[in-house]
Protein backbone atom coordinates (compact mmCIF):
# COMPACT_ATOMS: atom_id res chain seq x y z
CA UNK A 1 0.00 0.00 0.00
CA UNK A 2 2.88 2.31 0.83
CA UNK A 3 4.54 1.83 -2.58
CA UNK A 4 1.31 2.56 -4.41
CA UNK A 5 1.03 5.89 -2.62
CA UNK A 6 4.57 6.85 -3.57
CA UNK A 7 4.08 5.97 -7.22
CA UNK A 8 0.91 8.05 -7.53
CA UNK A 9 2.58 11.14 -6.14
CA UNK A 10 3.66 13.76 -8.62
CA UNK A 11 7.39 14.52 -8.50
CA UNK A 12 8.01 17.50 -6.30
CA UNK A 13 8.85 20.99 -7.46
CA UNK A 14 10.71 22.07 -4.33
CA UNK A 15 9.91 25.63 -3.33
CA UNK A 16 13.05 27.20 -1.89
CA UNK A 17 12.58 30.48 -0.07
CA UNK A 18 15.70 32.16 1.39
CA UNK A 19 15.28 33.67 4.83
CA UNK A 20 14.16 37.28 4.92
CA UNK A 21 17.01 39.58 3.88
CA UNK A 22 18.90 36.87 1.98
CA UNK A 23 19.34 36.23 -1.74
CA UNK A 24 20.53 32.62 -1.30
CA UNK A 25 19.94 29.66 1.02
CA UNK A 26 22.60 28.11 3.25
CA UNK A 27 21.92 24.90 5.21
CA UNK A 28 24.00 22.57 7.37
CA UNK A 29 22.96 19.03 8.27
CA UNK A 30 24.64 16.52 10.59
CA UNK A 31 23.87 13.24 12.37
CA UNK A 32 21.52 15.04 14.74
CA UNK A 33 19.85 17.04 11.96
CA UNK A 34 19.54 14.77 8.92
CA UNK A 35 18.39 16.07 5.54
CA UNK A 36 15.06 14.25 5.17
CA UNK A 37 14.32 15.48 1.64
CA UNK A 38 15.17 12.25 -0.21
CA UNK A 39 12.55 12.05 -2.99
CA UNK A 40 13.14 12.95 -6.62
CA UNK A 41 12.67 16.69 -7.01
CA UNK A 42 13.78 19.69 -9.00
CA UNK A 43 13.91 23.46 -8.47
CA UNK A 44 15.00 26.52 -10.46
CA UNK A 45 17.85 27.18 -8.01
CA UNK A 46 21.40 26.00 -8.69
CA UNK A 47 22.51 23.75 -5.83
CA UNK A 48 26.01 23.15 -4.47
CA UNK A 49 26.28 20.22 -2.04
CA UNK A 50 29.26 19.14 0.05
CA UNK A 51 29.06 15.78 1.83
CA UNK A 52 31.81 15.48 4.42
CA UNK A 53 32.83 11.81 4.46
CA UNK A 54 30.66 8.76 4.09
CA UNK A 55 29.46 6.84 1.07
CA UNK A 56 26.19 6.58 -0.84
CA UNK A 57 24.28 6.89 -4.09
CA UNK A 58 24.51 9.89 -6.36
CA UNK A 59 21.32 10.23 -8.43
CA UNK A 60 21.17 13.24 -10.75
CA UNK A 61 19.19 13.32 -13.99
CA UNK A 62 19.74 9.97 -15.72
CA UNK A 63 23.09 9.51 -13.95
CA UNK A 64 23.37 7.07 -11.06
CA UNK A 65 26.68 6.27 -9.33
CA UNK A 66 28.22 5.42 -5.98
CA UNK A 67 30.44 7.90 -4.13
CA UNK A 68 32.97 7.17 -1.40
CA UNK A 69 34.82 9.50 0.98
CA UNK A 70 32.25 12.26 0.61
CA UNK A 71 31.22 14.28 -2.40
CA UNK A 72 31.07 17.80 -3.85
CA UNK A 73 28.31 18.28 -6.43
CA UNK A 74 26.95 21.21 -8.43
CA UNK A 75 23.42 20.71 -9.78
CA UNK A 76 22.02 22.98 -12.46
CA UNK A 77 18.64 24.68 -12.54
CA UNK A 78 15.64 22.30 -12.83
CA UNK A 79 17.86 19.20 -13.03
CA UNK A 80 15.98 16.41 -11.19
CA UNK A 81 17.92 14.80 -8.37
CA UNK A 82 17.48 12.76 -5.24
CA UNK A 83 18.69 13.28 -1.69
CA UNK A 84 22.29 12.12 -1.22
CA UNK A 85 22.48 11.28 2.49
CA UNK A 86 20.55 9.26 5.02
CA UNK A 87 21.17 7.49 8.33
CA UNK A 88 23.28 4.85 6.58
CA UNK A 89 25.54 7.19 4.58
CA UNK A 90 27.95 7.60 7.47
CA UNK A 91 28.87 11.20 6.63
CA UNK A 92 29.88 13.74 9.26
CA UNK A 93 27.82 16.55 7.78
CA UNK A 94 26.14 17.89 4.63
CA UNK A 95 26.35 21.53 3.55
CA UNK A 96 23.95 22.91 0.93
CA UNK A 97 23.98 26.27 -0.89
CA UNK A 98 21.07 27.13 -3.20
CA UNK A 99 20.76 30.23 -5.39
CA UNK A 100 18.87 31.34 -8.47
CA UNK A 101 20.77 32.27 -11.61
CA UNK A 102 19.82 35.90 -11.11
CA UNK A 103 20.28 35.99 -7.32
CA UNK A 104 22.63 38.97 -7.72
CA UNK A 105 20.58 40.66 -10.43
CA UNK A 106 19.77 39.96 -14.06
CA UNK A 107 23.09 41.10 -15.51
CA UNK A 108 25.63 40.53 -12.74
CA UNK A 109 27.09 37.32 -14.17
CA UNK A 110 27.30 38.88 -17.65
CA UNK A 111 30.16 41.19 -16.68
CA UNK A 112 33.65 40.10 -17.90
CA UNK A 113 34.91 39.19 -14.42
CA UNK A 114 32.12 36.62 -14.03
CA UNK A 115 32.77 34.84 -17.34
CA UNK A 116 34.29 31.81 -15.59
CA UNK A 117 31.29 31.42 -13.28
CA UNK A 118 28.88 31.88 -16.18
CA UNK A 119 30.61 29.00 -18.00
CA UNK A 120 30.39 26.89 -14.82
CA UNK A 121 26.63 27.47 -14.62
CA UNK A 122 26.28 26.32 -18.22
CA UNK A 123 28.15 23.06 -17.56
CA UNK A 124 26.16 22.55 -14.33
CA UNK A 125 23.01 21.98 -16.41
CA UNK A 126 24.28 18.39 -16.74
CA UNK A 127 25.41 18.06 -13.12
CA UNK A 128 29.05 18.14 -11.97
CA UNK A 129 30.92 16.03 -9.39
CA UNK A 130 34.26 17.45 -8.21
CA UNK A 131 37.19 15.35 -7.01
CA UNK A 132 40.78 15.59 -5.83
CA UNK A 133 42.08 18.51 -3.78
CA UNK A 134 39.32 20.91 -4.88
CA UNK A 135 36.65 18.76 -3.19
CA UNK A 136 38.16 19.09 0.27
CA UNK A 137 39.33 22.69 -0.22
CA UNK A 138 35.92 23.97 -1.28
CA UNK A 139 34.14 21.74 1.22
CA UNK A 140 36.07 23.29 4.09
CA UNK A 141 35.22 26.79 2.83
CA UNK A 142 31.54 25.87 2.67
CA UNK A 143 31.58 24.59 6.25
CA UNK A 144 33.33 27.71 7.56
CA UNK A 145 30.51 29.81 6.08
CA UNK A 146 28.32 28.70 8.99
CA UNK A 147 30.20 31.17 11.20
CA UNK A 148 30.44 34.07 8.73
CA UNK A 149 28.33 37.19 8.42
CA UNK A 150 25.78 37.38 5.62
CA UNK A 151 28.01 39.66 3.56
CA UNK A 152 31.09 37.47 3.98
CA UNK A 153 29.03 34.40 3.06
CA UNK A 154 28.13 36.11 -0.18
CA UNK A 155 31.78 36.83 -0.91
CA UNK A 156 32.61 33.22 -0.07
CA UNK A 157 29.99 31.95 -2.54
CA UNK A 158 31.51 34.02 -5.35
CA UNK A 159 35.01 32.90 -4.41
CA UNK A 160 33.94 29.24 -4.35
CA UNK A 161 32.14 29.46 -7.69
CA UNK A 162 35.17 31.12 -9.26
CA UNK A 163 37.45 28.36 -7.95
CA UNK A 164 35.13 25.65 -9.25
CA UNK A 165 34.99 27.38 -12.63
CA UNK A 166 38.80 27.25 -12.86
CA UNK A 167 39.41 23.66 -11.77
CA UNK A 168 39.86 20.63 -14.02
CA UNK A 169 39.13 18.18 -11.20
CA UNK A 170 35.56 17.36 -12.13
CA UNK A 171 33.30 14.99 -14.02
CA UNK A 172 30.17 15.89 -15.97
CA UNK A 173 27.51 13.47 -14.77
CA UNK A 174 25.05 13.53 -17.67
CA UNK A 175 27.57 13.73 -20.50
CA UNK A 176 25.33 11.65 -22.77
CA UNK A 177 22.85 14.47 -23.07
CA UNK A 178 20.22 14.42 -20.34
CA UNK A 179 17.97 17.40 -20.87
CA UNK A 180 15.04 18.62 -18.85
CA UNK A 181 12.23 20.03 -20.92
CA UNK A 182 10.89 23.40 -19.90
CA UNK A 183 7.30 22.18 -20.06
CA UNK A 184 5.97 21.04 -16.68
CA UNK A 185 4.35 18.00 -18.30
CA UNK A 186 7.71 16.68 -19.53
CA UNK A 187 9.39 17.41 -16.20
CA UNK A 188 6.66 15.48 -14.40
CA UNK A 189 6.73 12.60 -16.87
CA UNK A 190 10.45 11.84 -16.60
CA UNK A 191 10.34 12.17 -12.84
CA UNK A 192 7.48 9.67 -12.60
CA UNK A 193 9.73 7.23 -14.46
CA UNK A 194 12.75 7.91 -12.25
CA UNK A 195 10.67 7.60 -9.08
CA UNK A 196 9.26 4.28 -10.27
CA UNK A 197 12.74 2.88 -10.96
CA UNK A 198 14.00 4.13 -7.58
CA UNK A 199 11.18 2.30 -5.79
CA UNK A 200 10.99 -0.88 -7.89
CA UNK A 201 14.46 -1.57 -9.34
CA UNK A 202 14.73 -4.88 -7.47
CA UNK A 203 11.74 -6.21 -9.39
CA UNK A 204 11.21 -6.75 -13.09
CA UNK A 205 9.86 -3.55 -14.69
CA UNK A 206 8.14 -4.44 -17.97
CA UNK A 207 8.13 -1.74 -20.63
CA UNK A 208 4.34 -2.01 -20.82
CA UNK A 209 4.09 -1.18 -17.11
CA UNK A 210 6.36 1.88 -17.17
CA UNK A 211 4.88 3.18 -20.43
CA UNK A 212 1.42 2.94 -18.89
CA UNK A 213 2.61 4.99 -15.86
CA UNK A 214 3.15 7.97 -18.17
CA UNK A 215 0.22 7.23 -20.51
CA UNK A 216 2.33 6.36 -23.55
CA UNK A 217 2.60 3.42 -25.92
CA UNK A 218 5.74 1.28 -25.58
CA UNK A 219 7.34 2.50 -28.86
CA UNK A 220 6.59 6.15 -27.99
CA UNK A 221 7.97 5.73 -24.48
CA UNK A 222 11.18 4.08 -25.74
CA UNK A 223 11.82 6.94 -28.19
CA UNK A 224 10.97 9.54 -25.53
CA UNK A 225 13.22 8.05 -22.84
CA UNK A 226 16.17 7.68 -25.22
CA UNK A 227 15.76 11.26 -26.42
CA UNK A 228 15.64 12.66 -22.88
CA UNK A 229 18.37 10.55 -21.25
CA UNK A 230 20.57 9.34 -24.10
CA UNK A 231 20.04 5.77 -22.79
CA UNK A 232 17.54 3.00 -23.33
CA UNK A 233 15.25 2.28 -20.40
CA UNK A 234 16.89 -1.14 -19.92
CA UNK A 235 20.35 0.46 -19.80
CA UNK A 236 19.19 2.94 -17.17
CA UNK A 237 17.57 0.29 -14.96
CA UNK A 238 20.65 -1.94 -15.19
CA UNK A 239 22.92 0.98 -14.27
CA UNK A 240 20.73 1.72 -11.25
CA UNK A 241 20.98 -1.92 -10.17
CA UNK A 242 24.77 -1.99 -10.68
CA UNK A 243 25.21 1.11 -8.52
CA UNK A 244 23.14 -0.54 -5.80
CA UNK A 245 25.33 -3.65 -6.15
CA UNK A 246 28.43 -1.46 -5.74
CA UNK A 247 26.97 -0.09 -2.52
CA UNK A 248 26.18 -3.57 -1.18
CA UNK A 249 29.64 -4.90 -2.09
CA UNK A 250 31.25 -2.03 -0.20
CA UNK A 251 29.00 -1.95 2.84
CA UNK A 252 27.32 -5.32 3.45
CA UNK A 253 29.02 -8.59 4.53
CA UNK A 254 26.84 -10.73 2.26
CA UNK A 255 27.85 -13.11 -0.53
CA UNK A 256 28.22 -11.89 -4.10
CA UNK A 257 25.36 -14.18 -5.10
CA UNK A 258 23.14 -12.40 -2.58
CA UNK A 259 24.33 -9.03 -3.89
CA UNK A 260 23.28 -10.14 -7.39
CA UNK A 261 19.71 -10.99 -6.37
CA UNK A 262 19.35 -8.12 -3.89
CA UNK A 263 20.20 -5.72 -6.74
CA UNK A 264 17.43 -6.98 -9.01
CA UNK A 265 19.38 -9.38 -11.24
CA UNK A 266 18.11 -12.93 -11.62
CA UNK A 267 21.07 -14.36 -13.55
CA UNK A 268 24.46 -14.51 -11.82
CA UNK A 269 26.62 -14.81 -14.96
CA UNK A 270 24.75 -11.92 -16.59
CA UNK A 271 25.29 -9.83 -13.43
CA UNK A 272 29.04 -10.60 -13.46
CA UNK A 273 29.32 -9.63 -17.11
CA UNK A 274 27.42 -6.34 -16.69
CA UNK A 275 29.30 -5.42 -13.51
CA UNK A 276 32.69 -5.91 -15.17
CA UNK A 277 31.63 -3.85 -18.19
CA UNK A 278 30.39 -1.12 -15.84
CA UNK A 279 33.29 -0.98 -13.35
CA UNK A 280 36.19 -2.64 -15.17
CA UNK A 281 36.33 -5.34 -12.48
CA UNK A 282 34.27 -8.36 -11.58
CA UNK A 283 32.38 -8.10 -8.25
CA UNK A 284 34.95 -10.07 -6.22
CA UNK A 285 37.83 -7.93 -7.53
CA UNK A 286 35.84 -4.78 -6.77
CA UNK A 287 35.15 -5.88 -3.19
CA UNK A 288 38.75 -6.98 -2.64
CA UNK A 289 40.05 -3.61 -3.79
CA UNK A 290 37.79 -1.73 -1.38
CA UNK A 291 38.98 -3.86 1.56
CA UNK A 292 36.02 -2.72 3.62
CA UNK A 293 34.06 -5.96 3.93
CA UNK A 294 35.26 -9.30 5.27
CA UNK A 295 33.35 -12.11 3.67
C-alpha positions, -999 to +999 in steps of 0.1 A: +000+000+000+029+023+008+045+018-026+013+026-044+010+059-026+046+068-036+041+060-072+009+080-075+026+111-061+037+138-086+074+145-085+080+175-063+089+210-075+107+221-043+099+256-033+131+272-019+126+305-001+157+322+014+153+337+048+142+373+049+170+396+039+189+369+020+193+362-017+205+326-013+199+297+010+226+281+033+219+249+052+240+226+074+230+190+083+246+165+106+239+132+124+215+150+147+198+170+120+195+148+089+184+161+055+151+143+052+143+155+016+152+123-002+125+120-030+131+130-066+127+167-070+138+197-090+139+235-085+150+265-105+179+272-080+214+260-087+225+238-058+260+232-045+263+202-020+293+191+001+291+158+018+318+155+044+328+118+045+307+088+041+295+068+011+262+066-008+243+069-041+245+099-064+213+102-084+212+132-108+192+133-140+197+100-157+231+095-140+234+071-111+267+063-093+282+054-060+304+079-041+330+072-014+348+095+010+322+123+006+312+143-024+311+178-038+283+183-064+270+212-084+234+207-098+220+230-125+186+247-125+156+223-128+179+192-130+160+164-112+179+148-084+175+128-052+187+133-017+223+121-012+225+113+025+206+093+050+212+075+083+233+048+066+255+072+046+280+076+075+289+112+066+299+137+093+278+166+078+261+179+046+263+215+035+240+229+009+240+263-009+211+271-032+208+302-054+189+313-085+208+323-116+198+359-111+203+360-073+226+390-077+206+407-104+198+400-141+231+411-155+256+405-127+271+373-142+273+389-176+302+412-167+337+401-179+349+392-144+321+366-140+328+348-173+343+318-156+313+314-133+289+319-162+306+290-180+304+269-148+266+275-146+263+263-182+281+231-176+262+225-143+230+220-164+243+184-167+254+181-131+290+181-120+309+160-094+343+174-082+372+154-070+408+156-058+421+185-038+393+209-049+367+188-032+382+191+003+393+227-002+359+240-013+341+217+012+361+233+041+352+268+028+315+259+027+316+246+063+333+277+076+305+298+061+283+287+090+302+312+112+304+341+087+283+372+084+258+374+056+280+397+036+311+375+040+290+344+031+281+361-002+318+368-009+326+332-001+300+320-025+315+340-053+350+329-044+339+292-043+321+295-077+352+311-093+375+284-079+351+257-093+350+274-126+388+272-129+394+237-118+399+206-140+391+182-112+356+174-121+333+150-140+302+159-160+275+135-148+250+135-177+276+137-205+253+117-228+229+145-231+202+144-203+180+174-209+150+186-188+122+200-209+109+234-199+073+222-201+060+210-167+043+180-183+077+167-195+094+174-162+067+155-144+067+126-169+105+118-166+103+122-128+075+097-126+097+072-145+128+079-122+107+076-091+093+043-103+127+029-110+140+041-076+112+023-058+110-009-079+145-016-093+147-049-075+117-062-094+112-067-131+099-036-147+081-044-180+081-017-206+043-020-208+041-012-171+064+019-172+049+032-204+014+029-189+026+050-159+031+080-182+002+072-205+023+064-236+026+034-259+057+013-256+073+025-289+066+062-280+080+057-245+112+041-257+118+069-282+110+095-255+132+080-228+162+077-252+158+113-264+156+127-229+184+106-213+206+093-241+200+058-228+175+030-233+152+023-204+169-011-199+203+005-198+192+029-172+176+003-150+206-019-152+229+010-143+207+017-112+210-019-102+248-020-107+252+011-085+231-005-058+253-037-062+284-015-057+270-001-025+262-036-012+296-049-021+313-020-002+290-020+028+273-053+034+290-086+045+268-107+023+278-131-005+282-119-041+254-142-051+231-124-026+243-090-039+233-101-074+197-110-064+194-081-039+202-057-067+174-070-090+194-094-112+181-129-116+211-144-136+245-145-118+266-148-150+247-119-166+253-098-134+290-106-135+293-096-171+274-063-167+293-054-135+327-059-152+316-038-182+304-011-158+333-010-134+362-026-152+363-053-125+343-084-116+324-081-083+349-101-062+378-079-075+358-048-068+352-059-032+388-070-026+401-036-038+378-017-014+390-039+016+360-027+036+341-060+039+353-093+053+333-121+037 
